[in-house]
Amino acid sequence: MESSENNYQKINAEILDIPNDTNYWFVRANSGAMYYEDFFNNNYIAIDSDGLSFSNFLSIPSTIKSSKEALKAKYKLIFNENALKLYDENSENQNKTTEKQKEEKTKLLKSSSIKANKSFQFIEKMNIGDFIFVPYAASSKFLVGIIISDVFDKDIKHIQVKDEDGNMQYRVCPYKLKRRTIWIKEINKSQFPDKLSWIKTAHQSIFNITKSANVLNPVIAPMYKYHDQVSCRIGVNTNDQISNSTWLAYQEAIQDILTDNNDNVFQKSKVQSKGDLVQFTISNLWWLIPLLYQGLFGETKYKFYIISGTFVGPLKRFLPSQKRKEAIEDKNNAAENKLKESQAKLNSAKAKKEEAEAKKIEAETQKLLKEISKDDDSNDKFIKNSIRKRAERNQKRRENSMSMHKEVKKDIPAKNVNTNEIQEKMQLSNENVGNEIEPKTQMDNLNSLED
C-alpha cells in the first residue's frame, strides 16, 4: 500500500525489557516494618547475620559452591558454630545448669539455622537487577525497588531526619549484611496482586516470588517485555459492575484497532470492581502493543503508523545516571580491600604478641577447610575466585540491561474508533500504578553512602 510520509503518525514507546533470569523478592524490614523508613531513606536492604561478615561466606570453597545443598549445609554450619561460640563466650551462660544450657542451645541452633537460610538467599540467590518488594506495617503499602549492588558489610552514613528534640525520626537498622537499592515506586495495599495476599501474613523475612512475575510486572511498569512476550497493563477503575454489552464494545474496539492482527494479541483479565486487563503478544509483533495503546488512549485520525520502540533494561531505565555506575558494580575492590584490611589486622595482632590467638584461628580455619574439601588452595584464592565469578555474573546482568531501539512502518488503516463511551463506563487508564520515586531525588542518598 502506498502512502506519503505526511500521512504517518509517529508512536514512540518505551518498553521495559526484563531479563528472563530476573528474580523477584519479598523482603521484610523486620517485624512491624521497623526499618522500612531507614531502607527507604538510605537506599538499601539488610538482614541479621549474627555479626558475621561477608568475608565469612566469600571464603567458602568452590567445591562446596558447586552443590546447592552442600552450600546451604555450609551456611548452616557457619551460623551454628558462630551461635554456639557467642553463647559460650557469654559469662551469664556459664553458671547455668547443663540441662538449661542444652535447652537454650537447641533453641539457639534453630534460630541460627533460620538466619543461615535467609543469608543464603540474600548472598547466593539475590542478584543485581532483581526486583524487591518491601512491606510497610500491616502491609498497608509496599516499596518497589531494584537491587543495584552485591553484598557488603561496611557501615553507611544514614541521612539525618530528626525531630524537634534532635532524635532520629526513624529506627536505624543495625544489621551487618546489606545490598544497595534504587527505589522505583511506592504502591498501596490494593495495588499489590491479590494472588500474593497470603504472603502478607507469613512470618519469613525473605521470599522468592519469581513464580508470580506475571502478576507483578504490571505493577512495575505499564508496558514491558518478559520471556519473549510484550505486554501492557490497562487499568479498569470503575467501582460499578460492567455489563456484557460494555465488555462487547471493548472487544469490538480492540478488534477495530488491531484489524487483521486481532488474533495475534491475547488478553488476561483480573477485574473485580477495580482491576487490570493485560494485553500481550509475542516479541516479534511487539509493535501491536503500542498500537493498541494508541487506539485506546491516543488520537486515531491518522491512517498509517511509524511505531518506534525503545527496549530498556531495568538498570538502564531506573538508575539515576552514569554517575552511579560504581553502585551497580559487584564490589570487587571493596571485597579485596576487606581482605587486605583483615590481613593487616591479623599482622597487627601478631605484632602485639597475640600470636597464640591468631594461630588458634588459623588452625580452626584449616581444620574446617579440610573437612569440606581436599583442595589445598588458600583462603585468599577462594575469596578472589568467588569475587571473579560474581564479577562475571554481574557484568552479564549489566549487558542484559542495555537498551535497544526498534522501529517499524506499518500501513495499517486505523478506523475512527470512538473509545470515549467505553472509557467513561470502564474508566480505562494506562497510568504507571503507584507513586513513582524519581531517581534524581535519591542521588544524594546514594552518594552519601559508604563509598
Buried (B, 14 or more C-beta within 10 A) or exposed (E): EEEEEEEBBEBEBBBBBBBEEBBBBBBBBBEEBBBBBBBBBBBBBBBBBBEBBBBBBBBBBBBBBEEEEBBBBBBBBBBBEBBBEBBEEEEEBEEEEEEEBEEEBEEBBEBBBBBBBBBBBBBBBBBBBBBBBBBBEEBEBBBBBBBBBBBBBBEBEBBEEEEEEEEBEBBEBEBBBBBBBBBBBBBBBEBBBEBBEEBBEEEEBBBBBBEBBBBBBBBBBBBBBBEEBBBBBBBBBBEEEBEEEBBEBBEEBBBBBBEEBEEEBEEEEBBEEEBBBBBBBEBEBBBBBBBBBBBBBBEBEBBBBBBBBBBBBBBBBBBBEEEBEEBBBBBBEBBBEBBEEEEEEBEEBBEEEEEEEBEEEEEEEEEBBEEBBEBEBEBEBBBBBBBEEBBEBBEBBBEBBEEEEBEBBBEBEBEEBEBEEBBEBBBBBBEBBBEEBEBEEBBEBBEBBEB
